[in-house]
Amino acid sequence: MHAVAADVVGADVALPHARAPQPAAGADGSPSGRHGDLTDALAAARAGDESGFVTLYRDLQPRLLRYATALVGNDAEDVTAETWLQIARDLPRFTGDVDGFRGWASAICRNRAMDVARSRSRRPVTPTDIDVLAERAGPDDAAGSALEAMSTREAIALISELPQDQAEAVLLRTVVGLDAPSVAMVLGKRPGAVRVAAHRGLRRLARMLDDGQSPRCLDDGRVSRG
């Protein structure tokens, strides 16, 4: 499986950069059909099936890439590649459902990103390629429209100005698409604290928009931090 992961990550499998894939509707119009496919793919991948692993990769990689880009900028692709290699190595020992898998994978990605951030802490970093981050607000967030009201680059730039706990809660909830318990597992917090942080972060984003605050973007697409 480790070799399969290296091949899949190296091939880049033509993943979209503009928007995270939306779950396909089942017969009743619900996303249950897609979730069922992923459940089967997870079971197959755990048993060593390559096609199951590719299905999981296609579903989650765009979201992890957006999350990692917000955390470490240009090093995001390296971070996610290392993440998938670790996933492939440890997947046979993973126990849980699809939501649990997404949370587990996000935690690995975050740990890898934090390692990168610590290794370069003495030099300034300006995240680039922000366009890979999706304008995707959670439907249950009271202030979710804050993210939909601005461009991707501006949205992520504003998120980066939130306190760290709020910024990560918003990213994991709205970009990766995790539920509160999964975000809590990734961040080592209680689900209630995650809900509060995400809600406060989204409300703060809405206030920033109401005040007309807009980050300054450079000509090459980078977001100015100063």
PyMOL commands that place a pseudoatom at each C-alpha (Angstrom):
pseudoatom trace, name=CA, resn=MET, resi=1, chain=A, elem=C, hetatm=0, pos=[0.000, 0.000, 0.000]
pseudoatom trace, name=CA, resn=HIS, resi=2, chain=A, elem=C, hetatm=0, pos=[2.907, 2.349, 0.694]
pseudoatom trace, name=CA, resn=ALA, resi=3, chain=A, elem=C, hetatm=0, pos=[4.095, 1.953, -2.904]
pseudoatom trace, name=CA, resn=VAL, resi=4, chain=A, elem=C, hetatm=0, pos=[0.559, 2.532, -4.151]
pseudoatom trace, name=CA, resn=ALA, resi=5, chain=A, elem=C, hetatm=0, pos=[0.362, 5.745, -2.161]
pseudoatom trace, name=CA, resn=ALA, resi=6, chain=A, elem=C, hetatm=0, pos=[3.625, 6.979, -3.641]
pseudoatom trace, name=CA, resn=ASP, resi=7, chain=A, elem=C, hetatm=0, pos=[2.330, 6.293, -7.146]
pseudoatom trace, name=CA, resn=VAL, resi=8, chain=A, elem=C, hetatm=0, pos=[-1.022, 7.980, -6.520]
pseudoatom trace, name=CA, resn=VAL, resi=9, chain=A, elem=C, hetatm=0, pos=[0.477, 11.061, -4.880]
pseudoatom trace, name=CA, resn=GLY, resi=10, chain=A, elem=C, hetatm=0, pos=[3.124, 11.350, -7.569]
pseudoatom trace, name=CA, resn=ALA, resi=11, chain=A, elem=C, hetatm=0, pos=[0.541, 11.078, -10.352]
pseudoatom trace, name=CA, resn=ASP, resi=12, chain=A, elem=C, hetatm=0, pos=[-1.506, 13.966, -8.915]
pseudoatom trace, name=CA, resn=VAL, resi=13, chain=A, elem=C, hetatm=0, pos=[-4.587, 12.273, -10.474]
pseudoatom trace, name=CA, resn=ALA, resi=14, chain=A, elem=C, hetatm=0, pos=[-5.885, 15.519, -12.031]
pseudoatom trace, name=CA, resn=LEU, resi=15, chain=A, elem=C, hetatm=0, pos=[-7.494, 16.849, -8.890]
pseudoatom trace, name=CA, resn=PRO, resi=16, chain=A, elem=C, hetatm=0, pos=[-9.604, 20.030, -9.081]
pseudoatom trace, name=CA, resn=HIS, resi=17, chain=A, elem=C, hetatm=0, pos=[-8.176, 23.211, -7.581]
pseudoatom trace, name=CA, resn=ALA, resi=18, chain=A, elem=C, hetatm=0, pos=[-11.183, 25.503, -7.527]
pseudoatom trace, name=CA, resn=ARG, resi=19, chain=A, elem=C, hetatm=0, pos=[-13.729, 23.720, -5.374]
pseudoatom trace, name=CA, resn=ALA, resi=20, chain=A, elem=C, hetatm=0, pos=[-13.940, 20.664, -3.156]
pseudoatom trace, name=CA, resn=PRO, resi=21, chain=A, elem=C, hetatm=0, pos=[-15.918, 17.797, -4.722]
pseudoatom trace, name=CA, resn=GLN, resi=22, chain=A, elem=C, hetatm=0, pos=[-19.527, 17.785, -3.625]
pseudoatom trace, name=CA, resn=PRO, resi=23, chain=A, elem=C, hetatm=0, pos=[-21.081, 14.483, -2.519]
pseudoatom trace, name=CA, resn=ALA, resi=24, chain=A, elem=C, hetatm=0, pos=[-23.165, 12.875, -5.231]
pseudoatom trace, name=CA, resn=ALA, resi=25, chain=A, elem=C, hetatm=0, pos=[-26.832, 12.569, -4.390]
pseudoatom trace, name=CA, resn=GLY, resi=26, chain=A, elem=C, hetatm=0, pos=[-28.451, 9.221, -3.718]
pseudoatom trace, name=CA, resn=ALA, resi=27, chain=A, elem=C, hetatm=0, pos=[-31.754, 8.104, -5.141]
pseudoatom trace, name=CA, resn=ASP, resi=28, chain=A, elem=C, hetatm=0, pos=[-33.654, 10.338, -2.748]
pseudoatom trace, name=CA, resn=GLY, resi=29, chain=A, elem=C, hetatm=0, pos=[-31.464, 13.354, -3.523]
pseudoatom trace, name=CA, resn=SER, resi=30, chain=A, elem=C, hetatm=0, pos=[-29.353, 12.901, -0.367]
pseudoatom trace, name=CA, resn=PRO, resi=31, chain=A, elem=C, hetatm=0, pos=[-25.551, 12.487, -0.221]
pseudoatom trace, name=CA, resn=SER, resi=32, chain=A, elem=C, hetatm=0, pos=[-25.965, 8.995, 1.249]
pseudoatom trace, name=CA, resn=GLY, resi=33, chain=A, elem=C, hetatm=0, pos=[-25.010, 7.287, -2.002]
pseudoatom trace, name=CA, resn=ARG, resi=34, chain=A, elem=C, hetatm=0, pos=[-21.631, 8.999, -2.100]
pseudoatom trace, name=CA, resn=HIS, resi=35, chain=A, elem=C, hetatm=0, pos=[-21.031, 8.303, 1.579]
pseudoatom trace, name=CA, resn=GLY, resi=36, chain=A, elem=C, hetatm=0, pos=[-21.817, 4.640, 0.991]
pseudoatom trace, name=CA, resn=ASP, resi=37, chain=A, elem=C, hetatm=0, pos=[-19.273, 4.509, -1.830]
pseudoatom trace, name=CA, resn=LEU, resi=38, chain=A, elem=C, hetatm=0, pos=[-16.646, 5.990, 0.471]
pseudoatom trace, name=CA, resn=THR, resi=39, chain=A, elem=C, hetatm=0, pos=[-17.496, 3.475, 3.191]
pseudoatom trace, name=CA, resn=ASP, resi=40, chain=A, elem=C, hetatm=0, pos=[-16.884, 0.665, 0.731]
pseudoatom trace, name=CA, resn=ALA, resi=41, chain=A, elem=C, hetatm=0, pos=[-13.698, 2.356, -0.484]
pseudoatom trace, name=CA, resn=LEU, resi=42, chain=A, elem=C, hetatm=0, pos=[-12.407, 2.699, 3.083]
pseudoatom trace, name=CA, resn=ALA, resi=43, chain=A, elem=C, hetatm=0, pos=[-12.996, -0.970, 3.806]
pseudoatom trace, name=CA, resn=ALA, resi=44, chain=A, elem=C, hetatm=0, pos=[-11.309, -1.947, 0.547]
pseudoatom trace, name=CA, resn=ALA, resi=45, chain=A, elem=C, hetatm=0, pos=[-8.333, 0.339, 1.131]
pseudoatom trace, name=CA, resn=ARG, resi=46, chain=A, elem=C, hetatm=0, pos=[-7.814, -1.056, 4.615]
pseudoatom trace, name=CA, resn=ALA, resi=47, chain=A, elem=C, hetatm=0, pos=[-7.637, -4.504, 3.002]
pseudoatom trace, name=CA, resn=GLY, resi=48, chain=A, elem=C, hetatm=0, pos=[-4.946, -3.283, 0.604]
pseudoatom trace, name=CA, resn=ASP, resi=49, chain=A, elem=C, hetatm=0, pos=[-7.085, -2.514, -2.450]
pseudoatom trace, name=CA, resn=GLU, resi=50, chain=A, elem=C, hetatm=0, pos=[-5.525, 0.171, -4.670]
pseudoatom trace, name=CA, resn=SER, resi=51, chain=A, elem=C, hetatm=0, pos=[-8.795, 1.435, -6.189]
pseudoatom trace, name=CA, resn=GLY, resi=52, chain=A, elem=C, hetatm=0, pos=[-10.256, 1.981, -2.718]
pseudoatom trace, name=CA, resn=PHE, resi=53, chain=A, elem=C, hetatm=0, pos=[-7.233, 4.043, -1.735]
pseudoatom trace, name=CA, resn=VAL, resi=54, chain=A, elem=C, hetatm=0, pos=[-7.496, 6.143, -4.914]
pseudoatom trace, name=CA, resn=THR, resi=55, chain=A, elem=C, hetatm=0, pos=[-11.167, 6.836, -4.172]
pseudoatom trace, name=CA, resn=LEU, resi=56, chain=A, elem=C, hetatm=0, pos=[-10.306, 8.083, -0.698]
pseudoatom trace, name=CA, resn=TYR, resi=57, chain=A, elem=C, hetatm=0, pos=[-7.481, 10.186, -2.088]
pseudoatom trace, name=CA, resn=ARG, resi=58, chain=A, elem=C, hetatm=0, pos=[-9.694, 11.855, -4.685]
pseudoatom trace, name=CA, resn=ASP, resi=59, chain=A, elem=C, hetatm=0, pos=[-12.300, 12.674, -2.049]
pseudoatom trace, name=CA, resn=LEU, resi=60, chain=A, elem=C, hetatm=0, pos=[-10.028, 14.104, 0.634]
pseudoatom trace, name=CA, resn=GLN, resi=61, chain=A, elem=C, hetatm=0, pos=[-6.842, 15.364, -1.016]
pseudoatom trace, name=CA, resn=PRO, resi=62, chain=A, elem=C, hetatm=0, pos=[-8.317, 18.658, -2.363]
pseudoatom trace, name=CA, resn=ARG, resi=63, chain=A, elem=C, hetatm=0, pos=[-9.567, 19.511, 1.128]
pseudoatom trace, name=CA, resn=LEU, resi=64, chain=A, elem=C, hetatm=0, pos=[-6.301, 18.590, 2.837]
pseudoatom trace, name=CA, resn=LEU, resi=65, chain=A, elem=C, hetatm=0, pos=[-4.387, 20.632, 0.269]
pseudoatom trace, name=CA, resn=ARG, resi=66, chain=A, elem=C, hetatm=0, pos=[-6.486, 23.715, 1.011]
pseudoatom trace, name=CA, resn=TYR, resi=67, chain=A, elem=C, hetatm=0, pos=[-6.066, 23.236, 4.750]
pseudoatom trace, name=CA, resn=ALA, resi=68, chain=A, elem=C, hetatm=0, pos=[-2.309, 22.697, 4.453]
pseudoatom trace, name=CA, resn=THR, resi=69, chain=A, elem=C, hetatm=0, pos=[-1.960, 25.712, 2.147]
pseudoatom trace, name=CA, resn=ALA, resi=70, chain=A, elem=C, hetatm=0, pos=[-3.589, 27.903, 4.773]
pseudoatom trace, name=CA, resn=LEU, resi=71, chain=A, elem=C, hetatm=0, pos=[-1.140, 26.556, 7.358]
pseudoatom trace, name=CA, resn=VAL, resi=72, chain=A, elem=C, hetatm=0, pos=[2.174, 26.392, 5.470]
pseudoatom trace, name=CA, resn=GLY, resi=73, chain=A, elem=C, hetatm=0, pos=[1.677, 27.982, 2.032]
pseudoatom trace, name=CA, resn=ASN, resi=74, chain=A, elem=C, hetatm=0, pos=[4.012, 26.657, -0.658]
pseudoatom trace, name=CA, resn=ASP, resi=75, chain=A, elem=C, hetatm=0, pos=[4.974, 23.603, 1.383]
pseudoatom trace, name=CA, resn=ALA, resi=76, chain=A, elem=C, hetatm=0, pos=[1.391, 22.310, 1.296]
pseudoatom trace, name=CA, resn=GLU, resi=77, chain=A, elem=C, hetatm=0, pos=[1.956, 19.765, -1.471]
pseudoatom trace, name=CA, resn=ASP, resi=78, chain=A, elem=C, hetatm=0, pos=[4.948, 18.275, 0.351]
pseudoatom trace, name=CA, resn=VAL, resi=79, chain=A, elem=C, hetatm=0, pos=[2.928, 18.162, 3.571]
pseudoatom trace, name=CA, resn=THR, resi=80, chain=A, elem=C, hetatm=0, pos=[-0.004, 16.370, 1.959]
pseudoatom trace, name=CA, resn=ALA, resi=81, chain=A, elem=C, hetatm=0, pos=[2.290, 13.945, 0.138]
pseudoatom trace, name=CA, resn=GLU, resi=82, chain=A, elem=C, hetatm=0, pos=[3.888, 12.977, 3.455]
pseudoatom trace, name=CA, resn=THR, resi=83, chain=A, elem=C, hetatm=0, pos=[0.409, 12.788, 4.975]
pseudoatom trace, name=CA, resn=TRP, resi=84, chain=A, elem=C, hetatm=0, pos=[-0.769, 10.242, 2.424]
pseudoatom trace, name=CA, resn=LEU, resi=85, chain=A, elem=C, hetatm=0, pos=[2.353, 8.145, 2.793]
pseudoatom trace, name=CA, resn=GLN, resi=86, chain=A, elem=C, hetatm=0, pos=[1.692, 7.934, 6.537]
pseudoatom trace, name=CA, resn=ILE, resi=87, chain=A, elem=C, hetatm=0, pos=[-1.980, 7.192, 5.893]
pseudoatom trace, name=CA, resn=ALA, resi=88, chain=A, elem=C, hetatm=0, pos=[-1.019, 4.322, 3.593]
pseudoatom trace, name=CA, resn=ARG, resi=89, chain=A, elem=C, hetatm=0, pos=[1.382, 2.935, 6.172]
pseudoatom trace, name=CA, resn=ASP, resi=90, chain=A, elem=C, hetatm=0, pos=[-1.047, 3.102, 9.098]
pseudoatom trace, name=CA, resn=LEU, resi=91, chain=A, elem=C, hetatm=0, pos=[-4.402, 2.537, 7.349]
pseudoatom trace, name=CA, resn=PRO, resi=92, chain=A, elem=C, hetatm=0, pos=[-4.591, -1.216, 8.052]
pseudoatom trace, name=CA, resn=ARG, resi=93, chain=A, elem=C, hetatm=0, pos=[-4.614, -0.374, 11.771]
pseudoatom trace, name=CA, resn=PHE, resi=94, chain=A, elem=C, hetatm=0, pos=[-7.233, 2.388, 11.451]
pseudoatom trace, name=CA, resn=THR, resi=95, chain=A, elem=C, hetatm=0, pos=[-10.650, 1.660, 12.951]
pseudoatom trace, name=CA, resn=GLY, resi=96, chain=A, elem=C, hetatm=0, pos=[-13.614, 3.939, 12.315]
pseudoatom trace, name=CA, resn=ASP, resi=97, chain=A, elem=C, hetatm=0, pos=[-16.029, 5.244, 9.699]
pseudoatom trace, name=CA, resn=VAL, resi=98, chain=A, elem=C, hetatm=0, pos=[-15.557, 7.729, 6.857]
pseudoatom trace, name=CA, resn=ASP, resi=99, chain=A, elem=C, hetatm=0, pos=[-15.961, 10.773, 9.096]
pseudoatom trace, name=CA, resn=GLY, resi=100, chain=A, elem=C, hetatm=0, pos=[-13.468, 9.283, 11.504]
pseudoatom trace, name=CA, resn=PHE, resi=101, chain=A, elem=C, hetatm=0, pos=[-11.050, 8.679, 8.646]
pseudoatom trace, name=CA, resn=ARG, resi=102, chain=A, elem=C, hetatm=0, pos=[-11.289, 12.301, 7.514]
pseudoatom trace, name=CA, resn=GLY, resi=103, chain=A, elem=C, hetatm=0, pos=[-10.600, 13.493, 11.036]
pseudoatom trace, name=CA, resn=TRP, resi=104, chain=A, elem=C, hetatm=0, pos=[-7.695, 11.079, 11.451]
pseudoatom trace, name=CA, resn=ALA, resi=105, chain=A, elem=C, hetatm=0, pos=[-6.181, 12.147, 8.127]
pseudoatom trace, name=CA, resn=SER, resi=106, chain=A, elem=C, hetatm=0, pos=[-6.627, 15.823, 9.002]
pseudoatom trace, name=CA, resn=ALA, resi=107, chain=A, elem=C, hetatm=0, pos=[-4.813, 15.288, 12.295]
pseudoatom trace, name=CA, resn=ILE, resi=108, chain=A, elem=C, hetatm=0, pos=[-1.882, 13.690, 10.448]
pseudoatom trace, name=CA, resn=CYS, resi=109, chain=A, elem=C, hetatm=0, pos=[-1.843, 16.590, 8.002]
pseudoatom trace, name=CA, resn=ARG, resi=110, chain=A, elem=C, hetatm=0, pos=[-1.872, 19.138, 10.812]
pseudoatom trace, name=CA, resn=ASN, resi=111, chain=A, elem=C, hetatm=0, pos=[0.969, 17.404, 12.624]
pseudoatom trace, name=CA, resn=ARG, resi=112, chain=A, elem=C, hetatm=0, pos=[3.050, 17.362, 9.449]
pseudoatom trace, name=CA, resn=ALA, resi=113, chain=A, elem=C, hetatm=0, pos=[2.277, 21.030, 8.813]
pseudoatom trace, name=CA, resn=MET, resi=114, chain=A, elem=C, hetatm=0, pos=[3.233, 21.977, 12.366]
pseudoatom trace, name=CA, resn=ASP, resi=115, chain=A, elem=C, hetatm=0, pos=[6.556, 20.174, 11.913]
pseudoatom trace, name=CA, resn=VAL, resi=116, chain=A, elem=C, hetatm=0, pos=[7.213, 22.250, 8.796]
pseudoatom trace, name=CA, resn=ALA, resi=117, chain=A, elem=C, hetatm=0, pos=[6.160, 25.468, 10.531]
pseudoatom trace, name=CA, resn=ARG, resi=118, chain=A, elem=C, hetatm=0, pos=[8.500, 24.791, 13.441]
pseudoatom trace, name=CA, resn=SER, resi=119, chain=A, elem=C, hetatm=0, pos=[11.405, 23.993, 11.130]
pseudoatom trace, name=CA, resn=ARG, resi=120, chain=A, elem=C, hetatm=0, pos=[11.140, 27.346, 9.380]
pseudoatom trace, name=CA, resn=SER, resi=121, chain=A, elem=C, hetatm=0, pos=[9.996, 29.483, 12.313]
pseudoatom trace, name=CA, resn=ARG, resi=122, chain=A, elem=C, hetatm=0, pos=[12.980, 31.792, 12.004]
pseudoatom trace, name=CA, resn=ARG, resi=123, chain=A, elem=C, hetatm=0, pos=[12.175, 32.929, 8.489]
pseudoatom trace, name=CA, resn=PRO, resi=124, chain=A, elem=C, hetatm=0, pos=[9.038, 34.800, 7.334]
pseudoatom trace, name=CA, resn=VAL, resi=125, chain=A, elem=C, hetatm=0, pos=[6.563, 32.895, 5.214]
pseudoatom trace, name=CA, resn=THR, resi=126, chain=A, elem=C, hetatm=0, pos=[3.986, 34.296, 2.825]
pseudoatom trace, name=CA, resn=PRO, resi=127, chain=A, elem=C, hetatm=0, pos=[1.506, 31.636, 1.674]
pseudoatom trace, name=CA, resn=THR, resi=128, chain=A, elem=C, hetatm=0, pos=[0.989, 31.540, -2.073]
pseudoatom trace, name=CA, resn=ASP, resi=129, chain=A, elem=C, hetatm=0, pos=[-1.283, 29.684, -4.479]
pseudoatom trace, name=CA, resn=ILE, resi=130, chain=A, elem=C, hetatm=0, pos=[-4.233, 30.704, -2.333]
pseudoatom trace, name=CA, resn=ASP, resi=131, chain=A, elem=C, hetatm=0, pos=[-6.577, 30.069, -5.270]
pseudoatom trace, name=CA, resn=VAL, resi=132, chain=A, elem=C, hetatm=0, pos=[-6.571, 26.352, -4.422]
pseudoatom trace, name=CA, resn=LEU, resi=133, chain=A, elem=C, hetatm=0, pos=[-8.685, 27.146, -1.360]
pseudoatom trace, name=CA, resn=ALA, resi=134, chain=A, elem=C, hetatm=0, pos=[-12.406, 26.761, -1.882]
pseudoatom trace, name=CA, resn=GLU, resi=135, chain=A, elem=C, hetatm=0, pos=[-15.163, 29.195, -1.010]
pseudoatom trace, name=CA, resn=ARG, resi=136, chain=A, elem=C, hetatm=0, pos=[-17.053, 26.533, 0.881]
pseudoatom trace, name=CA, resn=ALA, resi=137, chain=A, elem=C, hetatm=0, pos=[-19.088, 27.480, 3.942]
pseudoatom trace, name=CA, resn=GLY, resi=138, chain=A, elem=C, hetatm=0, pos=[-20.729, 24.951, 6.225]
pseudoatom trace, name=CA, resn=PRO, resi=139, chain=A, elem=C, hetatm=0, pos=[-24.521, 24.963, 5.851]
pseudoatom trace, name=CA, resn=ASP, resi=140, chain=A, elem=C, hetatm=0, pos=[-25.063, 24.862, 9.598]
pseudoatom trace, name=CA, resn=ASP, resi=141, chain=A, elem=C, hetatm=0, pos=[-22.868, 27.870, 10.396]
pseudoatom trace, name=CA, resn=ALA, resi=142, chain=A, elem=C, hetatm=0, pos=[-24.929, 30.933, 11.272]
pseudoatom trace, name=CA, resn=ALA, resi=143, chain=A, elem=C, hetatm=0, pos=[-22.372, 33.226, 9.666]
pseudoatom trace, name=CA, resn=GLY, resi=144, chain=A, elem=C, hetatm=0, pos=[-21.333, 30.885, 6.863]
pseudoatom trace, name=CA, resn=SER, resi=145, chain=A, elem=C, hetatm=0, pos=[-22.343, 33.409, 4.227]
pseudoatom trace, name=CA, resn=ALA, resi=146, chain=A, elem=C, hetatm=0, pos=[-19.332, 35.466, 5.293]
pseudoatom trace, name=CA, resn=LEU, resi=147, chain=A, elem=C, hetatm=0, pos=[-17.078, 33.137, 3.320]
pseudoatom trace, name=CA, resn=GLU, resi=148, chain=A, elem=C, hetatm=0, pos=[-19.337, 33.149, 0.269]
pseudoatom trace, name=CA, resn=ALA, resi=149, chain=A, elem=C, hetatm=0, pos=[-19.423, 36.922, 0.085]
pseudoatom trace, name=CA, resn=MET, resi=150, chain=A, elem=C, hetatm=0, pos=[-15.791, 37.369, -0.884]
pseudoatom trace, name=CA, resn=SER, resi=151, chain=A, elem=C, hetatm=0, pos=[-13.203, 35.842, -3.170]
pseudoatom trace, name=CA, resn=THR, resi=152, chain=A, elem=C, hetatm=0, pos=[-11.261, 32.759, -2.130]
pseudoatom trace, name=CA, resn=ARG, resi=153, chain=A, elem=C, hetatm=0, pos=[-8.033, 34.705, -1.659]
pseudoatom trace, name=CA, resn=GLU, resi=154, chain=A, elem=C, hetatm=0, pos=[-9.678, 37.364, 0.486]
pseudoatom trace, name=CA, resn=ALA, resi=155, chain=A, elem=C, hetatm=0, pos=[-11.604, 34.789, 2.511]
pseudoatom trace, name=CA, resn=ILE, resi=156, chain=A, elem=C, hetatm=0, pos=[-8.507, 32.824, 3.469]
pseudoatom trace, name=CA, resn=ALA, resi=157, chain=A, elem=C, hetatm=0, pos=[-6.537, 36.004, 4.088]
pseudoatom trace, name=CA, resn=LEU, resi=158, chain=A, elem=C, hetatm=0, pos=[-9.212, 37.185, 6.512]
pseudoatom trace, name=CA, resn=ILE, resi=159, chain=A, elem=C, hetatm=0, pos=[-9.378, 33.770, 8.183]
pseudoatom trace, name=CA, resn=SER, resi=160, chain=A, elem=C, hetatm=0, pos=[-5.634, 33.981, 8.766]
pseudoatom trace, name=CA, resn=GLU, resi=161, chain=A, elem=C, hetatm=0, pos=[-6.193, 37.180, 10.744]
pseudoatom trace, name=CA, resn=LEU, resi=162, chain=A, elem=C, hetatm=0, pos=[-8.444, 35.410, 13.257]
pseudoatom trace, name=CA, resn=PRO, resi=163, chain=A, elem=C, hetatm=0, pos=[-7.054, 34.099, 16.550]
pseudoatom trace, name=CA, resn=GLN, resi=164, chain=A, elem=C, hetatm=0, pos=[-5.427, 30.735, 15.888]
pseudoatom trace, name=CA, resn=ASP, resi=165, chain=A, elem=C, hetatm=0, pos=[-8.080, 28.631, 17.617]
pseudoatom trace, name=CA, resn=GLN, resi=166, chain=A, elem=C, hetatm=0, pos=[-10.853, 30.324, 15.641]
pseudoatom trace, name=CA, resn=ALA, resi=167, chain=A, elem=C, hetatm=0, pos=[-8.957, 30.190, 12.346]
pseudoatom trace, name=CA, resn=GLU, resi=168, chain=A, elem=C, hetatm=0, pos=[-8.269, 26.453, 12.573]
pseudoatom trace, name=CA, resn=ALA, resi=169, chain=A, elem=C, hetatm=0, pos=[-11.808, 25.682, 13.683]
pseudoatom trace, name=CA, resn=VAL, resi=170, chain=A, elem=C, hetatm=0, pos=[-13.205, 27.610, 10.722]
pseudoatom trace, name=CA, resn=LEU, resi=171, chain=A, elem=C, hetatm=0, pos=[-10.784, 25.969, 8.277]
pseudoatom trace, name=CA, resn=LEU, resi=172, chain=A, elem=C, hetatm=0, pos=[-11.495, 22.440, 9.464]
pseudoatom trace, name=CA, resn=ARG, resi=173, chain=A, elem=C, hetatm=0, pos=[-15.250, 23.000, 9.582]
pseudoatom trace, name=CA, resn=THR, resi=174, chain=A, elem=C, hetatm=0, pos=[-15.735, 24.907, 6.333]
pseudoatom trace, name=CA, resn=VAL, resi=175, chain=A, elem=C, hetatm=0, pos=[-12.766, 23.903, 4.148]
pseudoatom trace, name=CA, resn=VAL, resi=176, chain=A, elem=C, hetatm=0, pos=[-12.107, 20.288, 5.156]
pseudoatom trace, name=CA, resn=GLY, resi=177, chain=A, elem=C, hetatm=0, pos=[-15.755, 19.692, 6.024]
pseudoatom trace, name=CA, resn=LEU, resi=178, chain=A, elem=C, hetatm=0, pos=[-15.289, 17.960, 9.380]
pseudoatom trace, name=CA, resn=ASP, resi=179, chain=A, elem=C, hetatm=0, pos=[-17.982, 17.823, 12.028]
pseudoatom trace, name=CA, resn=ALA, resi=180, chain=A, elem=C, hetatm=0, pos=[-17.365, 19.296, 15.471]
pseudoatom trace, name=CA, resn=PRO, resi=181, chain=A, elem=C, hetatm=0, pos=[-16.294, 16.014, 17.157]
pseudoatom trace, name=CA, resn=SER, resi=182, chain=A, elem=C, hetatm=0, pos=[-13.762, 15.342, 14.377]
pseudoatom trace, name=CA, resn=VAL, resi=183, chain=A, elem=C, hetatm=0, pos=[-12.365, 18.873, 14.598]
pseudoatom trace, name=CA, resn=ALA, resi=184, chain=A, elem=C, hetatm=0, pos=[-12.137, 18.449, 18.366]
pseudoatom trace, name=CA, resn=MET, resi=185, chain=A, elem=C, hetatm=0, pos=[-10.073, 15.295, 17.857]
pseudoatom trace, name=CA, resn=VAL, resi=186, chain=A, elem=C, hetatm=0, pos=[-7.723, 17.056, 15.426]
pseudoatom trace, name=CA, resn=LEU, resi=187, chain=A, elem=C, hetatm=0, pos=[-7.201, 20.069, 17.699]
pseudoatom trace, name=CA, resn=GLY, resi=188, chain=A, elem=C, hetatm=0, pos=[-7.298, 18.243, 21.021]
pseudoatom trace, name=CA, resn=LYS, resi=189, chain=A, elem=C, hetatm=0, pos=[-10.291, 20.240, 22.253]
pseudoatom trace, name=CA, resn=ARG, resi=190, chain=A, elem=C, hetatm=0, pos=[-13.852, 19.532, 23.331]
pseudoatom trace, name=CA, resn=PRO, resi=191, chain=A, elem=C, hetatm=0, pos=[-16.547, 19.567, 20.605]
pseudoatom trace, name=CA, resn=GLY, resi=192, chain=A, elem=C, hetatm=0, pos=[-18.348, 22.377, 22.428]
pseudoatom trace, name=CA, resn=ALA, resi=193, chain=A, elem=C, hetatm=0, pos=[-15.207, 24.503, 22.400]
pseudoatom trace, name=CA, resn=VAL, resi=194, chain=A, elem=C, hetatm=0, pos=[-14.789, 23.853, 18.673]
pseudoatom trace, name=CA, resn=ARG, resi=195, chain=A, elem=C, hetatm=0, pos=[-18.362, 24.933, 17.944]
pseudoatom trace, name=CA, resn=VAL, resi=196, chain=A, elem=C, hetatm=0, pos=[-17.873, 28.114, 19.942]
pseudoatom trace, name=CA, resn=ALA, resi=197, chain=A, elem=C, hetatm=0, pos=[-14.550, 28.901, 18.239]
pseudoatom trace, name=CA, resn=ALA, resi=198, chain=A, elem=C, hetatm=0, pos=[-15.957, 28.299, 14.745]
pseudoatom trace, name=CA, resn=HIS, resi=199, chain=A, elem=C, hetatm=0, pos=[-19.078, 30.347, 15.484]
pseudoatom trace, name=CA, resn=ARG, resi=200, chain=A, elem=C, hetatm=0, pos=[-17.066, 33.228, 16.914]
pseudoatom trace, name=CA, resn=GLY, resi=201, chain=A, elem=C, hetatm=0, pos=[-14.651, 33.087, 14.011]
pseudoatom trace, name=CA, resn=LEU, resi=202, chain=A, elem=C, hetatm=0, pos=[-17.404, 33.208, 11.400]
pseudoatom trace, name=CA, resn=ARG, resi=203, chain=A, elem=C, hetatm=0, pos=[-19.180, 36.023, 13.209]
pseudoatom trace, name=CA, resn=ARG, resi=204, chain=A, elem=C, hetatm=0, pos=[-15.933, 37.929, 13.390]
pseudoatom trace, name=CA, resn=LEU, resi=205, chain=A, elem=C, hetatm=0, pos=[-15.437, 37.415, 9.655]
pseudoatom trace, name=CA, resn=ALA, resi=206, chain=A, elem=C, hetatm=0, pos=[-18.925, 38.772, 9.044]
pseudoatom trace, name=CA, resn=ARG, resi=207, chain=A, elem=C, hetatm=0, pos=[-18.133, 41.869, 11.117]
pseudoatom trace, name=CA, resn=MET, resi=208, chain=A, elem=C, hetatm=0, pos=[-14.902, 42.369, 9.201]
pseudoatom trace, name=CA, resn=LEU, resi=209, chain=A, elem=C, hetatm=0, pos=[-16.877, 42.295, 5.973]
pseudoatom trace, name=CA, resn=ASP, resi=210, chain=A, elem=C, hetatm=0, pos=[-19.469, 44.704, 7.344]
pseudoatom trace, name=CA, resn=ASP, resi=211, chain=A, elem=C, hetatm=0, pos=[-16.644, 47.067, 8.246]
pseudoatom trace, name=CA, resn=GLY, resi=212, chain=A, elem=C, hetatm=0, pos=[-15.341, 46.877, 4.702]
pseudoatom trace, name=CA, resn=GLN, resi=213, chain=A, elem=C, hetatm=0, pos=[-12.074, 45.239, 5.747]
pseudoatom trace, name=CA, resn=SER, resi=214, chain=A, elem=C, hetatm=0, pos=[-10.242, 43.653, 2.831]
pseudoatom trace, name=CA, resn=PRO, resi=215, chain=A, elem=C, hetatm=0, pos=[-6.737, 42.167, 2.761]
pseudoatom trace, name=CA, resn=ARG, resi=216, chain=A, elem=C, hetatm=0, pos=[-4.310, 43.542, 0.192]
pseudoatom trace, name=CA, resn=CYS, resi=217, chain=A, elem=C, hetatm=0, pos=[-3.337, 41.042, -2.489]
pseudoatom trace, name=CA, resn=LEU, resi=218, chain=A, elem=C, hetatm=0, pos=[-0.126, 41.375, -4.465]
pseudoatom trace, name=CA, resn=ASP, resi=219, chain=A, elem=C, hetatm=0, pos=[0.045, 41.226, -8.251]
pseudoatom trace, name=CA, resn=ASP, resi=220, chain=A, elem=C, hetatm=0, pos=[1.439, 37.691, -8.269]
pseudoatom trace, name=CA, resn=GLY, resi=221, chain=A, elem=C, hetatm=0, pos=[-1.520, 36.399, -6.275]
pseudoatom trace, name=CA, resn=ARG, resi=222, chain=A, elem=C, hetatm=0, pos=[0.116, 36.418, -2.873]
pseudoatom trace, name=CA, resn=VAL, resi=223, chain=A, elem=C, hetatm=0, pos=[-1.645, 37.822, 0.148]
pseudoatom trace, name=CA, resn=SER, resi=224, chain=A, elem=C, hetatm=0, pos=[0.121, 40.644, 1.911]
pseudoatom trace, name=CA, resn=ARG, resi=225, chain=A, elem=C, hetatm=0, pos=[0.590, 40.032, 5.616]
pseudoatom trace, name=CA, resn=GLY, resi=226, chain=A, elem=C, hetatm=0, pos=[1.870, 43.428, 6.489]
for i in range(1, 226): cmd.bond("trace and resi %d" % i, "trace and resi %d" % (i + 1))
show_as sticks, trace
zoom trace
